[in-house]
Amino acid sequence: MSQFIGKSTITKVAPAVYTDDKSENASEIYQGISTYKVLEQLSKYGWEPTDAGQAYTKKQNQSGYAYHYVRLQNRELKINDGNNYEIIVTNSHDAKHSLSLNFGIFRLVCSNGLVLGDNIIEPIRLVHVGKTLEEQVKDAVVKIAEDAKTALNFVNKTSSIKTTKKIRVQLARESFIARTKKQPTEKQIDQLLYVNRPEDESDDLYTCMNVIQENLVKGNYEFDIKKVNAGSNKKFVKYASYKAKPITSIKRRIEVNKQITSITKKIANS
């Protein structure tokens, strides 16, 4: 279980969580939902924040409305000693994103958070019309309890599947394409499959997925660049390598996470 964080910590890293109004760029009819009010409701059911952050914006006066996230865990709900359920709340106050609750898994051994793909668990979206916020959160908690069973089945099934090298390469290749839109080299596949700690030295599909996800999100792979230099009488070619950048965009990180878990489910079902 991760350590819970309070309002003072969240305010420093994601001030938009505690915004009540909307951006001047939003239309007059736009009515958003304050993230902190959802957190207050979820807290009644044992869900407490463990991490938060928000997207960078060049316009200082827009920082209070930026796209942001809060990750929550529940002391009463966990998969096993190594994995906890997570809810990732995302929102913004600029009319570009609705408030959503995404289901995830937090893996203790690497402090790594997975977000399950929409083909595994559909995200929950809260709206400002119809039911009250309290009623919507109550309904969401009921769905979360059902989603927990789906997440558990996903972990158990993928943990029970022993992978071959061919399957590991397939998962690494398709995950790489999902992030970069490019075909990986053999070197890049090897880098994605590189095990960073003894606890990950297992060939089950769940562990393999986590290894690839961590290396892909953190940019633990390289690109080779071909350089042609012209000398006085001849040309010569050399190659230079540079490390990939980690994914810092909140939205993109969630997207890539969902793509990797969706690919893993497809392989598990094949």
Backbone bond lengths (Angstrom), bond angles and torsions (degrees), N, CA, C in turn:
res aa  C-N    CA-C-N  psi(-1)  N-CA   C-N-CA  omega(-1)  CA-C   N-CA-C  phi
1 M - - - 1.458 - - 1.531 109.60 -
2 S 1.318 116.12 130.19 1.460 120.48 177.69 1.525 110.16 -74.76
3 Q 1.317 115.83 160.85 1.461 120.26 178.33 1.523 109.78 -77.50
4 F 1.304 116.53 135.88 1.455 120.63 179.70 1.531 110.23 -75.52
5 I 1.321 116.14 150.80 1.466 121.50 178.16 1.530 109.33 -119.16
6 G 1.330 115.72 155.58 1.456 121.05 -176.73 1.517 113.38 -106.19
7 K 1.316 115.04 -174.12 1.458 121.99 -175.63 1.522 112.11 -61.01
8 S 1.330 117.83 -40.33 1.468 120.38 -176.93 1.527 111.35 -62.31
9 T 1.326 116.56 -39.50 1.467 120.89 178.92 1.519 110.71 -69.39
10 I 1.322 116.41 -44.80 1.462 120.25 -179.20 1.521 110.72 -63.13
11 T 1.312 117.36 -40.98 1.468 121.44 -178.76 1.525 111.84 -60.16
12 K 1.334 117.06 -34.98 1.458 121.08 -178.95 1.535 111.82 -69.78
13 V 1.329 116.19 -39.76 1.472 119.58 -173.63 1.518 113.46 -98.39
14 A 1.333 117.08 -22.02 1.475 120.63 -178.16 1.533 109.86 -147.14
15 P 1.337 117.55 70.38 1.472 120.39 -178.05 1.522 113.72 -59.92
16 A 1.338 117.12 -23.77 1.467 120.27 -179.03 1.527 112.53 -64.52
17 V 1.336 116.97 -19.29 1.463 120.51 178.82 1.526 110.98 -59.12
18 Y 1.334 116.26 -33.34 1.466 120.38 -174.35 1.535 112.71 -104.71
19 T 1.316 115.58 23.88 1.461 120.39 177.09 1.528 110.63 -87.24
20 D 1.328 115.77 134.94 1.460 121.05 178.06 1.524 112.65 -101.54
21 D 1.331 116.09 -28.94 1.466 118.86 -176.99 1.521 110.86 -95.29
22 K 1.319 116.10 -174.46 1.458 121.25 -176.31 1.518 110.61 -119.72
23 S 1.323 115.62 163.24 1.453 121.42 178.91 1.525 110.54 -66.58
24 E 1.318 115.49 150.27 1.468 120.11 177.09 1.520 111.08 -66.17
25 N 1.329 116.70 -16.58 1.457 120.83 178.97 1.532 112.47 -80.97
26 A 1.322 116.44 -13.08 1.463 120.20 179.02 1.519 110.21 -79.42
27 S 1.321 116.43 151.90 1.459 120.28 -179.03 1.527 111.09 -70.67
28 E 1.325 116.14 166.44 1.449 120.95 -178.74 1.530 112.05 -66.49
29 I 1.320 116.61 -30.31 1.463 119.70 -177.18 1.539 112.41 -84.21
30 Y 1.323 116.93 -9.37 1.463 119.92 -178.65 1.525 110.88 -67.97
31 Q 1.319 115.86 130.73 1.459 121.84 175.12 1.524 108.24 -131.79
32 G 1.301 115.05 110.30 1.455 119.47 -178.64 1.514 112.10 -92.19
33 I 1.338 114.94 -178.94 1.459 121.90 176.92 1.523 107.88 -118.80
34 S 1.315 116.83 128.12 1.463 121.05 179.17 1.523 109.60 -69.88
35 T 1.312 115.48 127.96 1.463 120.24 -176.01 1.524 112.11 -61.69
36 Y 1.319 117.19 -41.51 1.463 119.69 -176.16 1.532 111.96 -63.00
37 K 1.328 116.95 -28.87 1.464 119.46 178.34 1.528 110.88 -69.01
38 V 1.321 116.24 -33.92 1.462 120.41 175.48 1.527 110.04 -69.68
39 L 1.325 116.54 -39.59 1.466 120.29 177.89 1.519 110.90 -62.09
40 E 1.321 116.54 -40.01 1.466 120.60 178.71 1.520 111.19 -61.31
41 Q 1.329 116.25 -40.30 1.464 120.49 179.73 1.534 110.95 -70.28
42 L 1.336 116.54 -42.68 1.462 120.06 179.86 1.529 111.45 -65.37
43 S 1.332 116.57 -30.51 1.460 121.04 178.91 1.523 111.68 -61.88
44 K 1.316 117.13 -30.61 1.466 121.42 178.70 1.524 111.66 -63.38
45 Y 1.333 116.14 -21.66 1.461 120.91 -178.71 1.536 111.46 -106.97
46 G 1.326 116.33 13.36 1.460 120.84 174.54 1.509 116.69 93.55
47 W 1.338 117.58 3.16 1.463 120.14 -179.74 1.523 110.04 -90.99
48 E 1.346 116.20 118.99 1.465 121.79 -175.72 1.532 110.70 -125.05
49 P 1.345 117.92 148.10 1.465 121.75 -177.59 1.529 113.29 -67.30
50 T 1.331 115.78 140.35 1.462 121.85 174.57 1.532 111.71 -121.21
51 D 1.326 116.75 -17.17 1.468 120.77 -177.62 1.526 108.22 -163.25
52 A 1.331 115.66 153.68 1.463 120.16 179.21 1.523 109.16 -156.92
53 G 1.325 115.30 161.14 1.459 120.58 177.71 1.512 109.88 -175.35
54 Q 1.318 116.33 169.56 1.456 119.50 176.89 1.515 111.16 -147.99
55 A 1.318 115.18 159.81 1.457 121.67 -177.44 1.524 110.25 -69.77
56 Y 1.321 114.67 147.34 1.460 120.54 177.49 1.525 109.71 -76.28
57 T 1.307 116.50 139.30 1.457 121.36 174.86 1.522 109.32 -131.37
58 K 1.335 116.13 136.27 1.464 120.77 -178.79 1.522 111.99 -69.65
59 K 1.332 115.77 -27.96 1.459 120.18 -179.65 1.520 109.22 -88.18
60 Q 1.317 115.77 112.15 1.445 121.26 -175.48 1.528 112.26 -59.06
61 N 1.333 116.09 -35.75 1.461 119.12 -176.95 1.532 112.73 -74.56
62 Q 1.344 116.64 -3.94 1.459 120.76 178.90 1.534 112.55 -103.45
63 S 1.339 117.55 -1.87 1.470 120.33 -175.62 1.525 112.27 -64.27
64 G 1.315 117.23 -26.84 1.455 120.59 179.95 1.511 113.74 -77.31
65 Y 1.334 116.94 -4.82 1.465 121.28 -177.47 1.530 112.03 -120.47
66 A 1.320 117.22 2.13 1.466 122.27 -171.17 1.533 112.79 -67.73
67 Y 1.322 114.79 159.55 1.466 122.53 175.32 1.524 108.26 -61.17
68 H 1.322 117.16 131.45 1.455 120.64 -175.48 1.529 110.95 -145.58
69 Y 1.329 115.09 167.47 1.463 120.43 179.63 1.520 109.89 -140.11
70 V 1.323 115.03 155.25 1.461 122.44 170.93 1.526 106.92 -138.40
71 R 1.318 116.60 126.95 1.459 121.57 176.69 1.519 109.12 -97.52
72 L 1.342 116.31 135.71 1.455 121.57 -177.20 1.527 111.04 -128.78
73 Q 1.330 115.42 146.81 1.454 121.84 173.99 1.527 109.09 -130.66
74 N 1.324 115.15 164.59 1.456 121.66 -176.88 1.526 108.93 -128.24
75 R 1.326 116.75 123.85 1.462 120.50 -177.70 1.526 112.48 -61.14
76 E 1.320 115.97 -26.54 1.465 120.21 -175.80 1.522 113.02 -87.18
77 L 1.324 116.53 -8.79 1.464 120.07 -176.43 1.525 110.51 -127.02
78 K 1.307 116.48 119.59 1.458 120.55 173.93 1.516 109.24 -151.43
79 I 1.313 115.45 154.87 1.458 120.57 -177.44 1.529 110.27 -77.17
80 N 1.335 115.31 -52.94 1.461 122.59 177.54 1.522 107.74 -161.46
81 D 1.321 117.57 -169.89 1.471 120.26 -176.88 1.522 113.17 -65.47
82 G 1.331 116.96 -19.33 1.460 119.28 -176.84 1.511 115.77 -107.06
83 N 1.345 116.99 -9.67 1.460 120.31 -175.34 1.524 111.10 -138.62
84 N 1.337 115.97 134.78 1.459 121.99 177.27 1.522 110.38 -117.24
85 Y 1.323 115.87 150.03 1.453 120.25 170.96 1.531 109.05 -71.44
86 E 1.326 115.81 149.89 1.467 121.44 176.48 1.521 110.32 -137.50
87 I 1.310 115.14 148.97 1.454 121.84 167.65 1.521 106.43 -116.53
88 I 1.328 116.87 128.59 1.466 121.28 177.99 1.523 107.54 -110.67
89 V 1.325 115.70 110.12 1.460 121.75 179.28 1.523 108.21 -90.12
90 T 1.324 117.84 126.43 1.465 121.67 176.49 1.519 109.29 -124.48
91 N 1.343 115.08 147.92 1.468 119.11 -176.29 1.521 109.36 -168.20
92 S 1.313 116.57 166.87 1.464 123.28 169.31 1.524 106.99 -153.75
93 H 1.329 115.73 166.34 1.468 120.23 -178.84 1.527 111.38 -120.08
94 D 1.340 114.66 30.94 1.459 120.17 -179.84 1.526 111.75 -118.71
95 A 1.330 116.61 14.82 1.465 123.78 178.34 1.532 112.98 70.64
96 K 1.333 118.26 9.77 1.459 120.47 -179.48 1.528 112.83 -93.36
97 H 1.334 116.59 -21.81 1.460 120.31 -178.21 1.528 109.50 -140.39
98 S 1.331 115.69 137.39 1.458 119.64 174.75 1.527 109.18 -87.55
99 L 1.324 116.02 162.24 1.456 119.50 179.61 1.529 108.85 -74.38
100 S 1.336 115.94 124.47 1.463 121.14 -176.49 1.515 110.70 -129.38
101 L 1.316 115.03 148.74 1.459 122.20 173.95 1.526 107.46 -115.48
102 N 1.330 116.08 113.41 1.458 122.10 179.65 1.525 109.45 -104.29
103 F 1.336 115.55 141.44 1.459 119.68 -178.74 1.520 109.36 -90.57
104 G 1.344 115.45 136.38 1.454 119.64 -178.54 1.507 113.13 -140.60
105 I 1.326 115.22 176.57 1.458 123.16 177.49 1.526 107.88 -130.73
106 F 1.323 117.17 130.07 1.465 121.91 177.80 1.522 108.37 -105.75
107 R 1.322 115.43 121.61 1.463 121.73 -177.19 1.531 108.77 -99.28
108 L 1.326 116.88 115.86 1.461 122.24 -170.71 1.525 113.47 -66.14
109 V 1.322 117.89 -35.83 1.456 120.91 -172.75 1.523 112.63 -61.34
110 C 1.332 117.19 -29.78 1.463 120.22 -178.23 1.527 112.04 -124.83
111 S 1.340 116.34 10.24 1.471 121.08 -177.41 1.523 110.22 49.84
112 N 1.315 114.78 42.43 1.459 121.02 -173.50 1.520 110.24 -110.03
113 G 1.321 116.62 135.10 1.445 120.66 -179.52 1.519 112.26 -109.63
114 L 1.319 117.17 126.05 1.458 122.98 175.37 1.521 109.24 -100.60
115 V 1.314 116.56 144.49 1.456 121.57 172.38 1.513 106.81 -114.25
116 L 1.323 116.93 122.94 1.460 120.62 -175.18 1.523 111.16 -74.44
117 G 1.329 115.71 139.68 1.457 121.64 -177.63 1.519 112.70 -64.99
118 D 1.330 115.32 157.08 1.464 120.83 -178.73 1.518 112.29 -62.76
119 N 1.353 117.42 -22.36 1.460 119.73 178.11 1.531 111.50 -80.61
120 I 1.341 116.26 -5.46 1.464 121.45 175.28 1.529 109.02 -102.87
121 I 1.337 116.33 -53.65 1.461 121.97 177.50 1.526 109.06 -140.03
122 E 1.302 117.23 121.74 1.462 121.96 178.38 1.529 110.14 -69.97
123 P 1.336 117.84 136.45 1.467 119.34 176.00 1.522 111.19 -67.23
124 I 1.325 115.69 154.69 1.461 121.73 177.95 1.524 108.02 -99.14
125 R 1.303 116.74 129.64 1.462 120.65 179.39 1.527 109.57 -113.51
126 L 1.333 115.87 131.19 1.456 121.39 178.30 1.526 109.34 -101.60
127 V 1.311 117.07 141.01 1.465 122.09 -177.34 1.529 109.82 -126.08
128 H 1.336 115.14 165.19 1.463 119.65 -176.16 1.525 112.80 -93.50
129 V 1.326 117.31 2.72 1.468 120.66 -179.95 1.523 109.33 -115.72
130 G 1.345 116.31 159.22 1.458 120.45 177.96 1.513 111.34 85.58
131 K 1.322 116.07 -122.45 1.460 121.24 -177.26 1.527 111.77 -67.05
132 T 1.336 116.05 157.71 1.454 120.76 176.12 1.532 108.97 -69.44
133 L 1.326 115.92 164.25 1.455 120.09 179.12 1.524 110.27 -61.42
134 E 1.321 117.50 -40.95 1.458 121.30 179.58 1.526 111.17 -60.34
135 E 1.328 115.89 -41.78 1.466 120.21 179.49 1.523 111.09 -67.17
136 Q 1.326 116.46 -40.51 1.464 120.10 -179.76 1.526 111.25 -65.13
137 V 1.331 116.40 -42.22 1.465 119.48 179.35 1.527 110.59 -66.50
138 K 1.321 116.94 -38.40 1.460 120.70 177.18 1.523 110.24 -60.54
139 D 1.336 116.55 -44.70 1.469 120.76 176.82 1.529 110.68 -63.11
140 A 1.344 115.58 -38.85 1.466 120.11 -179.11 1.529 110.70 -63.97
141 V 1.322 116.82 -39.97 1.466 120.93 -179.70 1.528 110.46 -63.26
142 V 1.324 116.65 -37.65 1.467 120.69 176.97 1.528 109.94 -63.25
143 K 1.338 116.00 -44.16 1.467 120.10 179.22 1.526 110.50 -66.40
144 I 1.335 116.79 -37.41 1.463 120.60 179.41 1.520 110.51 -60.29
145 A 1.332 116.56 -39.44 1.462 120.58 178.54 1.532 110.76 -61.99
146 E 1.324 116.78 -39.22 1.469 120.75 177.05 1.523 110.51 -71.09
147 D 1.336 116.26 -39.75 1.462 120.85 179.59 1.530 111.14 -62.95
148 A 1.331 116.06 -32.20 1.467 120.45 179.98 1.534 110.38 -60.40
149 K 1.328 116.33 -36.99 1.463 120.40 178.12 1.531 110.32 -65.56
150 T 1.346 115.42 -40.75 1.469 120.17 178.72 1.523 110.59 -64.42
151 A 1.341 116.18 -43.41 1.468 120.60 179.18 1.521 111.06 -63.27
152 L 1.330 116.31 -40.84 1.464 120.58 178.73 1.523 110.82 -62.56
153 N 1.318 116.61 -42.87 1.470 120.74 177.99 1.526 110.87 -61.82
154 F 1.343 115.92 -39.21 1.468 120.43 179.13 1.524 110.53 -63.32
155 V 1.334 116.76 -46.60 1.472 121.05 -179.93 1.524 110.48 -63.93
156 N 1.325 116.53 -46.33 1.473 119.80 -178.10 1.527 111.53 -63.84
157 K 1.334 116.38 -42.84 1.457 119.53 -177.82 1.522 111.37 -66.84
158 T 1.324 117.76 -48.11 1.471 120.30 -178.12 1.530 111.54 -69.55
159 S 1.340 117.05 -29.05 1.470 120.20 177.77 1.517 111.46 -71.27
160 S 1.340 116.64 -25.07 1.467 120.51 -177.05 1.525 113.08 -87.58
161 I 1.329 116.94 -9.30 1.468 121.09 -177.55 1.527 110.37 -92.89
162 K 1.309 116.68 117.18 1.462 121.93 176.43 1.531 108.73 -85.12
163 T 1.306 116.14 126.14 1.463 120.25 -174.79 1.525 111.94 -91.37
164 T 1.322 114.40 151.40 1.458 121.51 168.80 1.530 107.39 -95.14
165 K 1.322 115.70 169.74 1.457 118.75 177.24 1.526 110.46 -60.58
166 K 1.326 116.32 -37.26 1.457 120.93 -179.89 1.527 110.98 -60.57
167 I 1.324 117.33 -42.65 1.468 121.02 179.49 1.520 110.76 -67.53
168 R 1.334 116.79 -41.63 1.469 119.96 -179.82 1.520 110.95 -63.19
169 V 1.315 116.00 -40.77 1.469 120.54 178.28 1.527 110.15 -66.25
170 Q 1.326 117.11 -40.65 1.463 120.97 178.27 1.529 111.18 -60.59
171 L 1.339 116.65 -46.13 1.465 120.70 179.93 1.520 111.07 -64.05
172 A 1.330 116.81 -41.44 1.461 120.46 178.83 1.525 110.92 -65.22
173 R 1.334 117.05 -43.49 1.465 121.17 -178.04 1.534 110.88 -64.29
174 E 1.316 117.10 -49.84 1.462 119.97 -177.48 1.525 111.79 -66.86
175 S 1.317 117.35 -33.90 1.464 120.78 177.35 1.522 110.65 -68.52
176 F 1.338 116.12 -40.37 1.463 120.64 178.34 1.525 110.45 -62.30
177 I 1.322 116.77 -44.06 1.466 121.48 179.30 1.523 110.25 -62.97
178 A 1.341 116.80 -38.38 1.459 120.53 179.98 1.521 111.33 -60.92
179 R 1.324 116.21 -35.75 1.464 118.60 -179.77 1.517 112.32 -83.99
180 T 1.326 118.03 -45.14 1.466 121.12 -168.55 1.521 114.59 -102.86
181 K 1.340 116.96 -16.53 1.469 122.15 -174.11 1.529 111.54 64.86
182 K 1.330 116.50 21.28 1.464 121.45 179.67 1.523 109.70 -128.42
183 Q 1.344 115.30 156.90 1.450 120.37 175.00 1.533 109.04 -78.11
184 P 1.334 118.35 133.48 1.462 119.77 -179.88 1.513 112.21 -80.21
185 T 1.307 116.51 154.67 1.457 121.94 172.12 1.528 108.24 -84.46
186 E 1.328 116.52 168.87 1.466 120.05 176.68 1.524 110.41 -61.02
187 K 1.315 116.05 -36.89 1.465 120.75 179.17 1.529 110.42 -62.60
188 Q 1.312 117.30 -43.58 1.457 121.00 -179.05 1.530 111.61 -67.31
189 I 1.331 116.76 -37.21 1.464 120.17 176.59 1.528 110.06 -63.19
190 D 1.331 116.45 -43.21 1.467 120.38 177.76 1.531 110.86 -61.56
191 Q 1.323 116.31 -38.24 1.468 119.88 -179.99 1.529 111.85 -68.95
192 L 1.326 117.04 -35.81 1.462 120.15 177.56 1.527 111.31 -69.53
193 L 1.317 116.52 -29.95 1.462 121.01 -179.07 1.523 112.73 -89.79
194 Y 1.321 116.71 1.28 1.465 120.42 -178.69 1.530 110.35 -67.12
195 V 1.325 115.81 129.19 1.467 121.88 -178.62 1.529 109.32 -88.52
196 N 1.333 116.39 124.64 1.460 121.03 -174.56 1.524 114.39 -91.10
197 R 1.352 117.83 -12.74 1.460 120.31 -177.21 1.534 109.03 -153.01
198 P 1.330 117.52 154.11 1.467 120.92 -177.79 1.530 113.28 -57.29
199 E 1.324 117.39 -33.00 1.473 120.82 -178.05 1.519 112.60 -63.82
200 D 1.325 116.87 -18.51 1.461 121.00 -178.48 1.525 112.94 -96.62
201 E 1.327 117.07 7.26 1.459 120.54 -179.41 1.530 109.84 -83.67
202 S 1.313 114.97 65.94 1.460 121.83 178.47 1.520 108.00 -138.58
203 D 1.317 116.57 150.30 1.464 119.84 -176.98 1.526 112.51 -101.96
204 D 1.349 118.10 13.28 1.459 118.26 176.79 1.524 109.79 -74.24
205 L 1.312 116.69 155.44 1.465 122.62 -173.49 1.524 112.29 -64.00
206 Y 1.320 118.03 -37.63 1.468 121.38 -178.84 1.526 110.92 -63.79
207 T 1.320 116.82 -46.52 1.467 120.56 178.92 1.515 110.60 -65.07
208 C 1.330 116.62 -43.05 1.464 121.25 179.12 1.526 110.84 -58.77
209 M 1.325 116.41 -43.68 1.466 121.03 178.06 1.528 111.07 -59.52
210 N 1.314 116.75 -43.50 1.464 120.77 -179.29 1.525 112.25 -66.16
211 V 1.328 116.47 -39.05 1.468 120.68 177.35 1.525 110.21 -60.72
212 I 1.330 116.15 -48.69 1.463 121.33 -179.10 1.523 110.70 -64.31
213 Q 1.330 116.36 -44.35 1.467 120.04 -178.91 1.522 111.18 -60.03
214 E 1.319 116.80 -45.41 1.463 120.67 -179.39 1.527 111.50 -61.72
215 N 1.329 116.91 -47.90 1.463 120.53 -179.08 1.520 112.14 -66.23
216 L 1.324 116.34 -35.36 1.463 120.23 -178.43 1.526 110.85 -72.26
217 V 1.322 117.37 -45.92 1.467 121.31 -178.36 1.525 111.40 -68.86
218 K 1.327 116.90 -37.52 1.468 120.70 -177.89 1.532 112.65 -84.20
219 G 1.325 116.87 -4.60 1.462 119.60 179.26 1.513 113.37 73.26
220 N 1.331 117.19 35.45 1.466 121.15 -179.30 1.528 111.82 -86.17
221 Y 1.316 115.41 54.38 1.462 120.99 175.93 1.526 107.81 -155.38
222 E 1.319 116.40 167.21 1.466 120.64 -173.19 1.529 112.02 -124.55
223 F 1.318 114.41 155.66 1.454 122.62 171.74 1.524 107.67 -111.51
224 D 1.327 116.54 137.52 1.461 121.56 176.72 1.520 109.18 -100.91
225 I 1.322 115.92 130.67 1.463 121.82 -179.23 1.530 109.00 -112.69
226 K 1.307 115.58 130.35 1.462 121.24 177.47 1.523 108.86 -88.81
227 K 1.340 115.87 123.92 1.461 120.92 179.31 1.525 110.23 -118.37
228 V 1.320 116.19 130.18 1.459 121.87 177.86 1.520 108.41 -107.71
229 N 1.320 115.99 117.91 1.455 120.74 -179.63 1.528 109.67 -111.57
230 A 1.300 114.82 134.42 1.461 119.84 -179.45 1.529 109.70 -94.71
231 G 1.341 116.53 120.32 1.448 120.88 176.23 1.518 110.43 -90.13
232 S 1.310 117.56 -167.78 1.462 120.97 -178.42 1.533 111.32 -68.43
233 N 1.352 115.90 -38.55 1.456 118.38 -177.23 1.535 113.69 -121.67
234 K 1.321 116.55 -11.70 1.465 118.34 -176.92 1.530 110.74 -152.50
235 K 1.312 113.03 165.31 1.454 119.66 176.44 1.523 109.05 -102.14
236 F 1.330 116.45 147.27 1.454 119.28 174.81 1.533 108.63 -137.02
237 V 1.306 114.03 149.63 1.467 121.18 -175.41 1.529 109.61 -110.26
238 K 1.312 115.60 138.01 1.461 119.95 173.56 1.530 108.85 -138.78
239 Y 1.303 115.11 159.48 1.458 120.99 -178.19 1.532 109.40 -116.36
240 A 1.307 114.89 138.40 1.459 120.78 177.00 1.522 108.10 -124.08
241 S 1.318 116.69 142.11 1.457 121.53 179.69 1.519 110.35 -110.75
242 Y 1.310 115.88 143.48 1.456 119.04 173.03 1.522 109.05 -137.30
243 K 1.319 114.91 144.83 1.459 121.59 -176.12 1.519 110.43 -75.24
244 A 1.307 116.05 140.06 1.468 121.00 176.99 1.527 109.89 -67.06
245 K 1.304 116.00 154.59 1.461 120.74 178.50 1.525 109.88 -86.72
246 P 1.325 117.55 145.17 1.469 119.28 175.39 1.528 109.92 -68.14
247 I 1.297 116.42 157.95 1.461 120.63 177.29 1.523 107.98 -80.97
248 T 1.311 116.58 113.34 1.468 120.82 -179.86 1.523 112.26 -102.14
249 S 1.321 117.32 -19.59 1.458 120.88 178.65 1.524 109.85 -68.57
250 I 1.324 116.76 125.79 1.460 121.29 179.50 1.520 110.43 -59.02
251 K 1.313 115.81 -50.03 1.464 120.99 -177.14 1.517 111.20 -61.54
252 R 1.321 116.71 -45.38 1.467 120.71 -177.41 1.534 110.65 -67.60
253 R 1.330 117.30 -37.45 1.460 120.39 179.11 1.529 110.79 -62.27
254 I 1.316 116.23 -42.23 1.461 120.38 178.33 1.525 110.15 -65.66
255 E 1.335 116.54 -42.67 1.469 120.90 179.39 1.518 111.38 -59.58
256 V 1.335 117.00 -47.48 1.465 121.12 -178.26 1.520 110.26 -65.39
257 N 1.336 117.08 -40.67 1.461 120.75 176.70 1.522 111.10 -57.13
258 K 1.324 115.77 -46.67 1.458 120.35 -179.46 1.529 111.19 -63.89
259 Q 1.319 115.92 -39.39 1.462 119.40 179.99 1.524 111.20 -64.30
260 I 1.331 117.47 -41.48 1.463 121.21 -178.58 1.524 110.92 -66.28
261 T 1.336 117.02 -44.21 1.474 118.81 179.90 1.529 110.61 -68.24
262 S 1.331 117.10 -33.10 1.469 120.18 177.93 1.528 110.84 -67.23
263 I 1.330 115.96 -41.21 1.470 120.34 176.94 1.529 110.37 -62.93
264 T 1.325 115.54 -40.76 1.472 121.05 179.46 1.527 110.64 -62.81
265 K 1.332 116.71 -42.26 1.464 119.62 178.33 1.524 110.62 -62.52
266 K 1.329 116.50 -40.92 1.473 120.29 179.80 1.530 110.18 -61.32
267 I 1.309 116.54 -43.32 1.468 120.77 -180.00 1.532 110.22 -66.90
268 A 1.322 116.53 -39.43 1.472 120.81 -179.52 1.528 111.38 -64.42
269 N 1.310 115.90 -30.80 1.464 120.76 -177.56 1.531 113.61 -91.16
270 S 1.319 115.53 -5.35 1.474 118.69 -176.71 1.520 111.98 -84.67
